C-alpha cells in the first residue's frame, strides 16, 4: 500500500510492480496470439488497400501471368495443370473473386488472412515449445519483419503456402502426448501445402522426427503406425489431383520444377532469362537430365548453397542485427548436451525447418522462398536470452534481454517501414491511367482479345489474354509473329525495350511503324499502345 509522509504519497517496494511482472502478465494473456494477429490484420488491411494499387513487376508477375488465368479457368469449369505449382491457390483465388469482385484485391486479402494465421500459429506453437516470452518476441519480430510484411500485401502463393505449412507444423508439434487428430490435421494441411507448391513435400520430413526424435516417447510399432497414418492422409489429400495429372500429362507427380534447378545451374548469369525459359529449358525433360548434364556441378552447387543461402537468410531475410544472434543461438545449441535434449519437441521443430532449408538448396536464392524460415531464425536469436542452461546468459539480468530485443524490434520496424514504403507502390501505375483511358475511349465492340507485352499486367488491366512479346530478330519477324499469334495490341514500355533492345525505336510514336497503329502514347513514363493492323 502507499504511505503518507508530510502529506505526500510514497509507493512502497511491497506495493510497486516491477516491469518484469507487468510484462509477464501481458505475455501470459491467454488470447495474446489472437490480439497480435487481429492488430496486424487491421493495420495491413488499411495500408494495403490504401497504397498497393497495382501489382509490381517483380514477385506479382506470376499472379497476373498464371494465377488469374488459372482462377478464371477454374470458375469456367476447367482446371489448368500448371508446370510448377498445384491448383489450390488459383481455386482459392477464384472463390475469393466471387466475393470481392476483383482478382488483384482478392489476392491481397488472401495474403493478409494467410499472414494472420501464420502469426497466430507461430505464437501458439513457440509458446508451447519454449516460453511465452520467447513466443512474444519471435512474433513481434515476425510482424515487423520487412520481408514478411512485403509478402503479406503481395498477391501470390507465398503467404498462402506459408500459412498451410505453418499450420501443419503447429498441429504436428502441438502436444507432448500423441494425438491422432493432430496427426491427421497436420497431414491434411501438409497435403494442401503440396497442392499449392510442390515443395510442400518437405513435410514428409516429419516421419524422421516421428521415428528418430520420438518426443512422444512411444514404442517402435506405434511410431511406424503413426508414420503410415501421416503419409496416407498426406497422400490422400492430393490423390485426386495426381490422378488428374496422370490422365492428362501421363504422370501422377507431374511438375517441371527441375527446370528451376536447371536455371540455377546452367542459366543464371550465362544467358538472358527469356532465352533460357523459352529456348534453353527445352533441353531438360526430367531431373535426371539436369543432373546428367554436369553431375559434379549439380552436387557442388548444393554444397555451395548451404553457406550462401544461410548467409543470405541471416542478412536479407531477418537482417544482420538479428542474424548475428541467430548464429550465436546455433553455436550455443551445438555446445549443449545433445542427448539430454534429443527427445524434445524443440528438436522436432529445428529438424523440420532444416528439411525445408535443405530443399531450397536445389534452387536459386530468393527471400520469398525462405519465408517459412523467418520464425526459425528468430527462435534461434531470441531463445538464448530466456534459457538457464546457457552459461553465457545465465547470470545476465533478464532486463538486458528485454532491452536488446526491444531495440532490435524497433530497428526492424523502422527498416520495415522504410523498405515497404518504396515497395508497396512500386508497380506500373501508368497502367491504371491506360486502363481508364481505354475503358472510356475504345468502344466495347472494338476492344481486343489479346495483347503482347513483356509483362502480363497490362493484359489484366485491359481485360485481354496475354501474349509474351515475341523474341524476334527483326521488325519484320516481330510483326509476322504478332499476326501469326492473332495478337490485337502491342504494349511497348521501358520494361519491354530493356529486354528487347533492338525494338527500342518503338517507344517513339512519331515514327512510321508499318503494321502498327498508335492508339495511345505517354511520356514520363514512356509507353505506347499499338494496334496490330
Buried (B, 14 or more C-beta within 10 A) or exposed (E): EEEEEEEEEEEEEEEEEEEEEEBBEEBEEEEBBBEBBBEBBEBBBEBBBEEBBBBBBBBBBBBBBBBBBBBBBBBEEEBBBBEEBBBBBBBBBBBBBEEBEEBBBBBBBBBBBBBBBBBBBBBBBBBBBBBBBBBBBBBBBBBBBBBBBBBBBBBBBBBBBBBBBBBBBBBBBBBEEBBEEBBBBBBBBBBBBBBBBBBBBBBBBBBBBBEEBBBBEBEEEEBEBBBEBBBEBBBEBBEEBBEBBEEEBEEBEBBBBBBBBBBBBBBEEEBEEBEBBEEBBEEBEEBEEBBEBEEEBBEEBBEEBEEEBBBBBBEBBBBEBBBBBBBBBBEBBEEEEEEEEEBBBBBBBBBBBBBBBBBBBBBBBBBBBBBBBBBBBBBBBBBBBBBEEBEEBEEEEBEEBBEBBEEBBEBBBEBBEEBBEEBBBBBBEBBEBBBEBBEEEBEEEEBBEBBBBBBBBBBBBBEBBBBBBBBBEEBEEBBBBBEEEEBBBBBBBBBBBEBBEEBEEBBEBEEEBEBBEEBBBBEEEBBBBBBBE
